[in-house]
Amino acid sequence: MKKRTLLSWSSGKDSAWALHLLRQDPRIDLLGLFTVINQEYNRVSMHATNLEMLQRQAHAVGLPLQKINLPDPCSNEQYEAIMGRLVSIHKLPLP
């Protein structure tokens, strides 16, 4: 049985490399990408990529994109609750 997987997509080269590796692994069922968006700036938290570019990247790699909006500032408790919902929605196994 393949492992259901979502890739945390920061929009940078490391995410692109991780995507490449996951696509090469026959044990992985890659469901899509998810990205953390800073609500205050409406951009990817890690690299400040704008949403239009983010959508273009997801389209180019042919995967659905789920945007996770985080408040600014975001406490650890808020972050864990939001990410927990993501895992629950997709019925992903926890490591």
KOLSEKOL-60999 format. One record per atom (N, C-alpha, C): residue in three letters; residue number from 1; atom name; x, y, z. Coordinates in Angstrom, 2 decimals, always signed. Example, Ala and Ser with C-alpha at 12.3 -4.5 7.8 and 13.67 -1.06 7.14 Angstrom:
BEGIN
{Ala, 1, N, {+13.19, -5.69, +7.80}};
{Ala, 1, CA, {+12.30, -4.50, +7.80}};
{Ala, 1, C, {+13.20, -3.30, +7.80}};
{Ser, 2, N, {+12.85, -2.25, +7.08}};
{Ser, 2, CA, {+13.67, -1.06, +7.14}};
{Ser, 2, C, {+12.90, +0.03, +7.87}};
This chain:
BEGIN
{Met, 1, N, {+0.83, -1.18, +0.00}};
{Met, 1, CA, {+0.00, +0.00, +0.00}};
{Met, 1, C, {+0.88, +1.25, +0.00}};
{Lys, 2, N, {+0.55, +2.19, -0.87}};
{Lys, 2, CA, {+1.33, +3.41, -0.95}};
{Lys, 2, C, {+1.03, +4.34, +0.22}};
{Lys, 3, N, {+2.02, +5.12, +0.60}};
{Lys, 3, CA, {+1.87, +6.06, +1.71}};
{Lys, 3, C, {+1.29, +7.37, +1.18}};
{Arg, 4, N, {+0.11, +7.73, +1.70}};
{Arg, 4, CA, {-0.55, +8.99, +1.31}};
{Arg, 4, C, {+0.28, +10.15, +1.84}};
{Thr, 5, N, {+0.62, +11.08, +0.93}};
{Thr, 5, CA, {+1.57, +12.13, +1.29}};
{Thr, 5, C, {+1.14, +13.47, +0.71}};
{Leu, 6, N, {+1.28, +14.51, +1.51}};
{Leu, 6, CA, {+1.18, +15.90, +1.06}};
{Leu, 6, C, {+2.57, +16.50, +1.21}};
{Leu, 7, N, {+2.97, +17.31, +0.24}};
{Leu, 7, CA, {+4.27, +17.96, +0.31}};
{Leu, 7, C, {+4.09, +19.40, +0.78}};
{Ser, 8, N, {+4.83, +19.76, +1.81}};
{Ser, 8, CA, {+4.86, +21.14, +2.27}};
{Ser, 8, C, {+5.67, +21.95, +1.26}};
{Trp, 9, N, {+4.99, +22.85, +0.56}};
{Trp, 9, CA, {+5.57, +23.58, -0.56}};
{Trp, 9, C, {+5.88, +25.01, -0.14}};
{Ser, 10, N, {+7.17, +25.33, -0.04}};
{Ser, 10, CA, {+7.57, +26.69, +0.34}};
{Ser, 10, C, {+7.76, +27.58, -0.87}};
{Ser, 11, N, {+7.70, +27.00, -2.06}};
{Ser, 11, CA, {+7.86, +27.66, -3.36}};
{Ser, 11, C, {+9.32, +27.80, -3.77}};
{Gly, 12, N, {+10.24, +27.25, -3.00}};
{Gly, 12, CA, {+11.66, +27.37, -3.31}};
{Gly, 12, C, {+12.24, +26.11, -3.93}};
{Lys, 13, N, {+13.53, +26.17, -4.20}};
{Lys, 13, CA, {+14.21, +25.06, -4.89}};
{Lys, 13, C, {+14.25, +23.79, -4.05}};
{Asp, 14, N, {+14.33, +23.90, -2.74}};
{Asp, 14, CA, {+14.34, +22.70, -1.90}};
{Asp, 14, C, {+13.01, +21.95, -2.00}};
{Ser, 15, N, {+11.92, +22.69, -2.08}};
{Ser, 15, CA, {+10.61, +22.04, -2.26}};
{Ser, 15, C, {+10.53, +21.37, -3.62}};
{Ala, 16, N, {+11.07, +22.02, -4.63}};
{Ala, 16, CA, {+11.07, +21.43, -5.97}};
{Ala, 16, C, {+11.89, +20.13, -5.99}};
{Trp, 17, N, {+13.01, +20.12, -5.29}};
{Trp, 17, CA, {+13.83, +18.91, -5.22}};
{Trp, 17, C, {+13.09, +17.81, -4.46}};
{Ala, 18, N, {+12.44, +18.17, -3.36}};
{Ala, 18, CA, {+11.67, +17.18, -2.60}};
{Ala, 18, C, {+10.55, +16.60, -3.46}};
{Leu, 19, N, {+9.91, +17.44, -4.26}};
{Leu, 19, CA, {+8.87, +16.97, -5.17}};
{Leu, 19, C, {+9.44, +15.96, -6.16}};
{His, 20, N, {+10.57, +16.28, -6.72}};
{His, 20, CA, {+11.23, +15.37, -7.66}};
{His, 20, C, {+11.49, +14.01, -7.00}};
{Leu, 21, N, {+12.04, +14.03, -5.80}};
{Leu, 21, CA, {+12.35, +12.78, -5.10}};
{Leu, 21, C, {+11.09, +11.98, -4.79}};
{Leu, 22, N, {+10.04, +12.65, -4.34}};
{Leu, 22, CA, {+8.80, +11.95, -4.02}};
{Leu, 22, C, {+8.19, +11.31, -5.26}};
{Arg, 23, N, {+8.28, +11.99, -6.38}};
{Arg, 23, CA, {+7.72, +11.44, -7.62}};
{Arg, 23, C, {+8.50, +10.22, -8.11}};
{Gln, 24, N, {+9.73, +10.09, -7.68}};
{Gln, 24, CA, {+10.54, +8.94, -8.08}};
{Gln, 24, C, {+10.29, +7.72, -7.20}};
{Asp, 25, N, {+9.64, +7.91, -6.08}};
{Asp, 25, CA, {+9.46, +6.85, -5.09}};
{Asp, 25, C, {+8.13, +6.12, -5.32}};
{Pro, 26, N, {+8.18, +4.85, -5.72}};
{Pro, 26, CA, {+6.94, +4.12, -6.00}};
{Pro, 26, C, {+6.09, +3.83, -4.76}};
{Arg, 27, N, {+6.64, +4.06, -3.57}};
{Arg, 27, CA, {+5.89, +3.81, -2.33}};
{Arg, 27, C, {+5.00, +4.99, -1.95}};
{Ile, 28, N, {+5.12, +6.11, -2.66}};
{Ile, 28, CA, {+4.44, +7.35, -2.29}};
{Ile, 28, C, {+3.23, +7.61, -3.18}};
{Asp, 29, N, {+2.10, +7.93, -2.55}};
{Asp, 29, CA, {+0.91, +8.42, -3.25}};
{Asp, 29, C, {+0.84, +9.92, -2.95}};
{Leu, 30, N, {+1.36, +10.73, -3.86}};
{Leu, 30, CA, {+1.44, +12.17, -3.64}};
{Leu, 30, C, {+0.09, +12.81, -3.94}};
{Leu, 31, N, {-0.58, +13.27, -2.90}};
{Leu, 31, CA, {-1.93, +13.82, -3.01}};
{Leu, 31, C, {-1.93, +15.27, -3.48}};
{Gly, 32, N, {-0.88, +16.00, -3.16}};
{Gly, 32, CA, {-0.83, +17.41, -3.53}};
{Gly, 32, C, {+0.16, +18.17, -2.68}};
{Leu, 33, N, {+0.04, +19.48, -2.79}};
{Leu, 33, CA, {+0.93, +20.41, -2.08}};
{Leu, 33, C, {+0.12, +21.17, -1.05}};
{Phe, 34, N, {+0.79, +21.58, +0.01}};
{Phe, 34, CA, {+0.17, +22.57, +0.89}};
{Phe, 34, C, {+1.21, +23.63, +1.21}};
{Thr, 35, N, {+0.71, +24.84, +1.38}};
{Thr, 35, CA, {+1.58, +25.98, +1.62}};
{Thr, 35, C, {+1.02, +26.83, +2.74}};
{Val, 36, N, {+1.91, +27.29, +3.59}};
{Val, 36, CA, {+1.53, +28.16, +4.70}};
{Val, 36, C, {+1.56, +29.61, +4.21}};
{Ile, 37, N, {+0.42, +30.28, +4.37}};
{Ile, 37, CA, {+0.27, +31.67, +3.93}};
{Ile, 37, C, {+0.16, +32.57, +5.16}};
{Asn, 38, N, {+0.94, +33.63, +5.18}};
{Asn, 38, CA, {+0.85, +34.63, +6.23}};
{Asn, 38, C, {-0.37, +35.50, +5.92}};
{Gln, 39, N, {-1.36, +35.49, +6.81}};
{Gln, 39, CA, {-2.61, +36.22, +6.56}};
{Gln, 39, C, {-2.40, +37.72, +6.44}};
{Glu, 40, N, {-1.48, +38.26, +7.20}};
{Glu, 40, CA, {-1.28, +39.71, +7.17}};
{Glu, 40, C, {-0.75, +40.19, +5.82}};
{Tyr, 41, N, {+0.18, +39.43, +5.24}};
{Tyr, 41, CA, {+0.81, +39.85, +3.99}};
{Tyr, 41, C, {+0.28, +39.10, +2.77}};
{Asn, 42, N, {-0.51, +38.05, +2.99}};
{Asn, 42, CA, {-1.09, +37.25, +1.92}};
{Asn, 42, C, {-0.02, +36.70, +0.98}};
{Arg, 43, N, {+1.05, +36.18, +1.58}};
{Arg, 43, CA, {+2.18, +35.61, +0.84}};
{Arg, 43, C, {+2.66, +34.35, +1.55}};
{Val, 44, N, {+3.43, +33.54, +0.81}};
{Val, 44, CA, {+4.03, +32.35, +1.41}};
{Val, 44, C, {+4.92, +32.78, +2.57}};
{Ser, 45, N, {+4.74, +32.17, +3.71}};
{Ser, 45, CA, {+5.48, +32.57, +4.90}};
{Ser, 45, C, {+6.99, +32.47, +4.73}};
{Met, 46, N, {+7.47, +31.41, +4.11}};
{Met, 46, CA, {+8.90, +31.16, +4.05}};
{Met, 46, C, {+9.65, +32.09, +3.10}};
{His, 47, N, {+9.11, +32.30, +1.90}};
{His, 47, CA, {+9.84, +33.06, +0.88}};
{His, 47, C, {+9.13, +34.33, +0.41}};
{Ala, 48, N, {+7.99, +34.64, +0.98}};
{Ala, 48, CA, {+7.19, +35.81, +0.61}};
{Ala, 48, C, {+6.74, +35.77, -0.85}};
{Thr, 49, N, {+6.58, +34.57, -1.38}};
{Thr, 49, CA, {+6.09, +34.40, -2.75}};
{Thr, 49, C, {+4.63, +34.83, -2.82}};
{Asn, 50, N, {+4.28, +35.59, -3.88}};
{Asn, 50, CA, {+2.89, +36.03, -3.99}};
{Asn, 50, C, {+2.01, +34.86, -4.45}};
{Leu, 51, N, {+0.71, +35.00, -4.21}};
{Leu, 51, CA, {-0.22, +33.89, -4.45}};
{Leu, 51, C, {-0.35, +33.54, -5.93}};
{Glu, 52, N, {-0.24, +34.52, -6.82}};
{Glu, 52, CA, {-0.33, +34.22, -8.25}};
{Glu, 52, C, {+0.82, +33.31, -8.68}};
{Met, 53, N, {+2.02, +33.61, -8.24}};
{Met, 53, CA, {+3.17, +32.76, -8.58}};
{Met, 53, C, {+3.01, +31.37, -7.97}};
{Leu, 54, N, {+2.51, +31.32, -6.77}};
{Leu, 54, CA, {+2.28, +30.05, -6.10}};
{Leu, 54, C, {+1.31, +29.17, -6.90}};
{Gln, 55, N, {+0.21, +29.78, -7.36}};
{Gln, 55, CA, {-0.76, +29.05, -8.17}};
{Gln, 55, C, {-0.14, +28.56, -9.48}};
{Arg, 56, N, {+0.69, +29.39, -10.08}};
{Arg, 56, CA, {+1.37, +29.00, -11.32}};
{Arg, 56, C, {+2.29, +27.81, -11.09}};
{Gln, 57, N, {+3.00, +27.81, -9.98}};
{Gln, 57, CA, {+3.88, +26.69, -9.67}};
{Gln, 57, C, {+3.08, +25.40, -9.52}};
{Ala, 58, N, {+2.00, +25.46, -8.77}};
{Ala, 58, CA, {+1.18, +24.26, -8.55}};
{Ala, 58, C, {+0.61, +23.76, -9.88}};
{His, 59, N, {+0.16, +24.67, -10.70}};
{His, 59, CA, {-0.36, +24.29, -12.02}};
{His, 59, C, {+0.73, +23.64, -12.86}};
{Ala, 60, N, {+1.92, +24.21, -12.84}};
{Ala, 60, CA, {+3.03, +23.70, -13.65}};
{Ala, 60, C, {+3.43, +22.28, -13.25}};
{Val, 61, N, {+3.33, +21.95, -11.98}};
{Val, 61, CA, {+3.70, +20.60, -11.54}};
{Val, 61, C, {+2.50, +19.65, -11.55}};
{Gly, 62, N, {+1.32, +20.18, -11.86}};
{Gly, 62, CA, {+0.14, +19.34, -12.01}};
{Gly, 62, C, {-0.41, +18.75, -10.73}};
{Leu, 63, N, {-0.27, +19.50, -9.63}};
{Leu, 63, CA, {-0.78, +19.02, -8.35}};
{Leu, 63, C, {-1.71, +20.04, -7.72}};
{Pro, 64, N, {-2.73, +19.57, -7.00}};
{Pro, 64, CA, {-3.59, +20.51, -6.29}};
{Pro, 64, C, {-2.82, +21.17, -5.15}};
{Leu, 65, N, {-3.21, +22.39, -4.85}};
{Leu, 65, CA, {-2.54, +23.18, -3.81}};
{Leu, 65, C, {-3.55, +23.55, -2.75}};
{Gln, 66, N, {-3.21, +23.28, -1.51}};
{Gln, 66, CA, {-4.03, +23.71, -0.39}};
{Gln, 66, C, {-3.28, +24.80, +0.35}};
{Lys, 67, N, {-3.93, +25.96, +0.47}};
{Lys, 67, CA, {-3.32, +27.09, +1.18}};
{Lys, 67, C, {-3.78, +27.07, +2.63}};
{Ile, 68, N, {-2.82, +27.13, +3.53}};
{Ile, 68, CA, {-3.09, +27.13, +4.97}};
{Ile, 68, C, {-2.81, +28.55, +5.47}};
{Asn, 69, N, {-3.87, +29.25, +5.86}};
{Asn, 69, CA, {-3.72, +30.62, +6.34}};
{Asn, 69, C, {-3.39, +30.63, +7.82}};
{Leu, 70, N, {-2.28, +31.28, +8.14}};
{Leu, 70, CA, {-1.87, +31.42, +9.54}};
{Leu, 70, C, {-1.93, +32.88, +9.95}};
{Pro, 71, N, {-2.45, +33.13, +11.15}};
{Pro, 71, CA, {-2.44, +34.51, +11.65}};
{Pro, 71, C, {-1.02, +34.96, +11.94}};
{Asp, 72, N, {-0.84, +36.25, +12.01}};
{Asp, 72, CA, {+0.48, +36.81, +12.35}};
{Asp, 72, C, {+0.29, +37.77, +13.51}};
{Pro, 73, N, {+0.81, +37.47, +14.67}};
{Pro, 73, CA, {+1.64, +36.32, +15.01}};
{Pro, 73, C, {+0.79, +35.06, +15.18}};
{Cys, 74, N, {+1.47, +33.92, +15.18}};
{Cys, 74, CA, {+0.80, +32.62, +15.32}};
{Cys, 74, C, {+1.48, +31.86, +16.45}};
{Ser, 75, N, {+0.70, +31.51, +17.46}};
{Ser, 75, CA, {+1.27, +30.74, +18.58}};
{Ser, 75, C, {+1.50, +29.29, +18.15}};
{Asn, 76, N, {+2.30, +28.58, +18.90}};
{Asn, 76, CA, {+2.52, +27.16, +18.64}};
{Asn, 76, C, {+1.21, +26.38, +18.74}};
{Glu, 77, N, {+0.37, +26.75, +19.69}};
{Glu, 77, CA, {-0.90, +26.07, +19.86}};
{Glu, 77, C, {-1.79, +26.25, +18.63}};
{Gln, 78, N, {-1.84, +27.48, +18.11}};
{Gln, 78, CA, {-2.62, +27.73, +16.89}};
{Gln, 78, C, {-2.06, +26.93, +15.72}};
{Tyr, 79, N, {-0.74, +26.96, +15.56}};
{Tyr, 79, CA, {-0.09, +26.26, +14.45}};
{Tyr, 79, C, {-0.39, +24.76, +14.52}};
{Glu, 80, N, {-0.24, +24.17, +15.69}};
{Glu, 80, CA, {-0.49, +22.74, +15.85}};
{Glu, 80, C, {-1.95, +22.39, +15.57}};
{Ala, 81, N, {-2.87, +23.23, +15.99}};
{Ala, 81, CA, {-4.29, +22.97, +15.74}};
{Ala, 81, C, {-4.60, +23.04, +14.25}};
{Ile, 82, N, {-4.07, +24.03, +13.57}};
{Ile, 82, CA, {-4.31, +24.19, +12.13}};
{Ile, 82, C, {-3.71, +23.03, +11.35}};
{Met, 83, N, {-2.49, +22.67, +11.67}};
{Met, 83, CA, {-1.84, +21.55, +10.97}};
{Met, 83, C, {-2.50, +20.22, +11.32}};
{Gly, 84, N, {-2.97, +20.09, +12.54}};
{Gly, 84, CA, {-3.69, +18.88, +12.93}};
{Gly, 84, C, {-4.96, +18.69, +12.10}};
{Arg, 85, N, {-5.66, +19.79, +11.81}};
{Arg, 85, CA, {-6.85, +19.70, +10.96}};
{Arg, 85, C, {-6.48, +19.25, +9.55}};
{Leu, 86, N, {-5.36, +19.75, +9.02}};
{Leu, 86, CA, {-4.90, +19.35, +7.69}};
{Leu, 86, C, {-4.65, +17.85, +7.64}};
{Val, 87, N, {-3.94, +17.33, +8.63}};
{Val, 87, CA, {-3.64, +15.90, +8.70}};
{Val, 87, C, {-4.94, +15.10, +8.81}};
{Ser, 88, N, {-5.86, +15.57, +9.63}};
{Ser, 88, CA, {-7.12, +14.87, +9.84}};
{Ser, 88, C, {-7.98, +14.85, +8.58}};
{Ile, 89, N, {-8.08, +15.97, +7.90}};
{Ile, 89, CA, {-8.88, +16.07, +6.68}};
{Ile, 89, C, {-8.42, +15.07, +5.63}};
{His, 90, N, {-7.12, +14.94, +5.49}};
{His, 90, CA, {-6.56, +14.06, +4.46}};
{His, 90, C, {-6.28, +12.65, +4.96}};
{Lys, 91, N, {-6.61, +12.40, +6.23}};
{Lys, 91, CA, {-6.41, +11.08, +6.83}};
{Lys, 91, C, {-4.98, +10.59, +6.64}};
{Leu, 92, N, {-4.05, +11.48, +6.94}};
{Leu, 92, CA, {-2.63, +11.16, +6.79}};
{Leu, 92, C, {-2.10, +10.50, +8.06}};
{Pro, 93, N, {-1.24, +9.51, +7.91}};
{Pro, 93, CA, {-0.62, +8.91, +9.10}};
{Pro, 93, C, {+0.41, +9.86, +9.69}};
{Leu, 94, N, {+0.49, +9.89, +10.98}};
{Leu, 94, CA, {+1.51, +10.69, +11.64}};
{Leu, 94, C, {+2.77, +9.86, +11.79}};
{Pro, 95, N, {+3.95, +10.50, +11.64}};
{Pro, 95, CA, {+5.20, +9.73, +11.78}};
{Pro, 95, C, {+5.40, +9.22, +13.19}};
